[in-house]
């Protein structure tokens, strides 16, 4: 049974780093998995993004639809996207039901601003960006995420391992010990 994980949080919270680590761990478990990374998909779907509300609504709708295509074909999906409005993530929860796992990558704004690997916060403070979630437009925190990761306290490898443990507990991945025992 496939799963869909959505890593959500403000820009520079650590979503992409955790997603890459998680992908590596899942592949070690021989899980068929695809990463839908919003930054990469935007290059193809909206090469000159405007980040208007209408464009974001369209983009997140397409993101959920792409996830559904993979999911219904037995591919596990990891979505790495801010999705600053709850209804974006709620539409995925409604579609995927019990197989949807929302991971809130929580990070204080001051830490995200200090990290700022893409320079988004600097550009926003200069007025070059006017709709940056968490700074200029609200980021709606999840109400009941399955997992909360506090990147001010938790390292990316630890966070990715915690997600894998959750997947094992829920039966999405075999316990590594039982796999090793069957091979003996």
Buried (B, 14 or more C-beta within 10 A) or exposed (E): EBBBBBBBBBBBBBBBBBBBBBBEBBEEBEBEBBBBBBEEBBEEBBEEEEBEEEBBEEBBEBBBEBBBEBBEEEBBBBBBBBBBBBEBBBBBBEBBEEBBBBBBBBBEBEBBBEBBEEEBBEBBBEEEBEBBBBBEBEBBBBEEBBBBBBBEEBBBBEBBBBBBEBBBEBEBBBEEEEEEEEEE
